[in-house]
């Protein structure tokens, strides 16, 4: 009588168990690889976005002017300004900035006004720009002053999404000379003799940024809620830029 060469039920079950284990191991490897790839892609997207934001801000802030000798009252650089049609600033996390910068023009004026604001509800960093032609039509007493113009919603344009924090730290020459921590806000019309009528000598920008895919997940979530904080803690990246301004 010849011996049967067929597999037994026990052998089939063992083979099936081994196959299942191998499939599970392969699936875990693939999942981990895809997760690492996604995380790397998101971080690359976030870094690219942050470079664009800080590069644009740095280029414009390097031209900031605040000098009463220009004859138009005191040309302002104001941090944490209250601006129309955007949320009020929150020192340390969601600040507003208003400043004056050169803007070549054939008309009478040659200075423009620029403002930045972060909307923490939509995670949008917005910019408002008024050309030298527009600014020159303002009454002389209000020209180049943050209080001289009420911004409307149509004045603001989104320059980046997925921004969860935007902070500006401004140092006066006195701050730098004596290694002092800057105040929360800078106003060129401040009674502080080291600030009045002057632009900062050093500006440190800090942004906290998410990639677009992660930012979409935050839509509709309450700022500060547990799910919101977990997403931000896991995926948000922080970037800084240090800017030196020339003396007036």
HELIX and SHEET records of a PDB file:
HELIX    1   1 UNK A    9  UNK A   61  1                                  53    
HELIX    2   2 UNK A   68  UNK A   70  5                                   3    
HELIX    3   3 UNK A  132  UNK A  136  1                                   5    
HELIX    4   4 UNK A  146  UNK A  148  5                                   3    
HELIX    5   5 UNK A  153  UNK A  155  5                                   3    
HELIX    6   6 UNK A  173  UNK A  177  1                                   5    
HELIX    7   7 UNK A  212  UNK A  218  1                                   7    
HELIX    8   8 UNK A  226  UNK A  235  1                                  10    
SHEET    1   A 3 UNK A  64  UNK A  65  0                                        
SHEET    2   A 3 UNK A  96  UNK A 102 -1                                        
SHEET    3   A 3 UNK A  77  UNK A  79 -1                                        
SHEET    1   B 5 UNK A  64  UNK A  65  0                                        
SHEET    2   B 5 UNK A  96  UNK A 102 -1                                        
SHEET    3   B 5 UNK A 111  UNK A 119 -1                                        
SHEET    4   B 5 UNK A 124  UNK A 130 -1                                        
SHEET    5   B 5 UNK A 156  UNK A 161 -1                                        
SHEET    1   C 3 UNK A 163  UNK A 171  0                                        
SHEET    2   C 3 UNK A 202  UNK A 209 -1                                        
SHEET    3   C 3 UNK A 237  UNK A 244 -1                                        
END                                                                             
